[in-house]
Amino acid sequence: MILNDDTFLLYAAKHYDTTNCVGIEDFQEDISRLKYVARLLRRYKKSGKINHRLVMNHCICLFNMFGKAAVPLLFFSVEPEQWPQLKTILVTLEYISPNQQVLDDINENHIPLDWDIINTLRT
């Protein structure tokens, strides 16, 4: 399935795997985590400060719910300017590898790492 604006929710629902979901409200709440990660990365871009633990926690939750489908969902949800920050977080969590294709037309090798986040994570 090609991921685009029209198929985003269908793609997410197809890969949604949690026993705790009892209704559409739970699904929508979990989808909102994607938007929240994007918002946190936008805030980092503006302020230069990142709450890396919060971003990482949301990414872990998303991978628990959507499995490997969380990678394209995350990259589709954030702006391309935020891809280096997202890639850095996902590489740190070992959710993506250097040669993994994250979207149909994007190869991760072309996305640089964010060294400010790397230095923050090391401290």
C-alpha positions in Angstrom: 0.0 0.0 0.0 1.3 3.4 -1.0 1.3 5.8 2.0 -0.3 9.2 1.1 -2.8 11.6 2.6 -5.7 9.5 1.4 -4.4 6.1 2.7 -2.7 7.3 5.9 -5.5 6.2 8.3 -6.2 3.0 6.5 -2.4 2.2 6.5 -2.3 3.0 10.3 -5.4 0.9 11.0 -4.1 -2.1 9.0 -0.9 -2.2 11.1 -2.4 -1.2 14.5 -1.9 -4.1 16.8 -2.8 -3.6 20.5 -5.0 -5.6 22.8 -5.8 -2.5 24.9 -7.7 -0.7 22.2 -11.4 -0.9 22.9 -12.7 1.7 20.4 -12.0 4.3 17.8 -11.2 6.8 20.5 -8.2 4.8 21.6 -7.0 4.5 18.0 -7.3 8.2 17.5 -5.5 8.9 20.7 -2.6 6.7 19.5 -2.6 8.4 16.1 -2.3 11.7 17.9 1.1 10.5 19.2 2.4 10.9 15.7 1.3 14.5 15.6 2.8 15.1 19.1 6.2 13.8 18.0 6.0 16.2 15.0 5.1 19.0 17.3 8.0 18.2 19.7 10.5 18.2 16.7 9.1 21.5 15.4 9.6 23.0 18.9 13.2 21.7 18.9 13.8 23.3 15.5 12.5 26.7 16.8 14.1 26.7 20.3 17.1 24.5 20.0 16.0 22.5 23.0 14.6 19.0 22.8 12.9 16.9 25.4 14.6 13.7 24.0 13.1 11.4 26.6 9.6 12.4 25.8 10.2 12.0 22.0 11.8 8.6 22.6 9.0 7.5 24.9 6.4 8.4 22.2 8.4 6.6 19.5 8.6 3.5 21.7 4.9 3.6 22.3 4.3 3.9 18.6 6.5 1.0 17.8 4.6 -1.1 20.4 1.3 -0.3 18.7 2.2 -0.2 15.0 5.4 -2.3 14.8 7.7 -1.6 11.9 4.9 0.4 10.2 5.7 3.2 12.7 8.7 4.1 10.6 6.8 5.2 7.5 4.0 6.7 9.7 6.5 8.8 11.6 8.4 10.0 8.5 5.1 10.8 6.8 3.8 12.7 9.8 6.8 15.0 10.2 8.1 17.7 7.9 11.1 16.8 5.7 13.1 19.5 7.6 12.6 17.4 10.8 13.7 14.1 9.2 17.3 14.4 10.5 16.1 14.7 14.1 13.7 11.9 13.7 16.3 9.7 12.1 18.7 10.4 14.9 16.1 9.3 17.5 15.2 6.2 15.6 18.8 5.2 15.0 19.5 5.7 18.7 16.6 3.4 19.6 17.8 0.9 16.9 14.5 1.0 15.1 16.1 1.8 11.7 19.2 0.7 10.0 21.5 2.8 7.8 20.2 1.2 4.6 16.5 1.0 5.4 14.1 2.7 3.0 11.7 4.8 5.1 9.2 5.8 2.5 8.7 4.7 -1.1 10.8 7.5 -2.5 13.1 8.3 0.4 16.2 6.3 1.2 17.5 6.9 4.7 21.1 7.2 3.5 20.2 10.7 2.1 19.1 11.9 5.5 21.9 13.3 7.8 22.1 12.8 11.5 21.5 15.7 13.9 24.7 15.9 15.9 23.2 18.3 18.5 20.8 15.6 19.4 23.6 13.0 19.4 25.6 15.1 21.8 22.5 15.6 24.0 21.9 11.9 24.1 25.5 11.1 25.0 25.4 13.4 28.1 
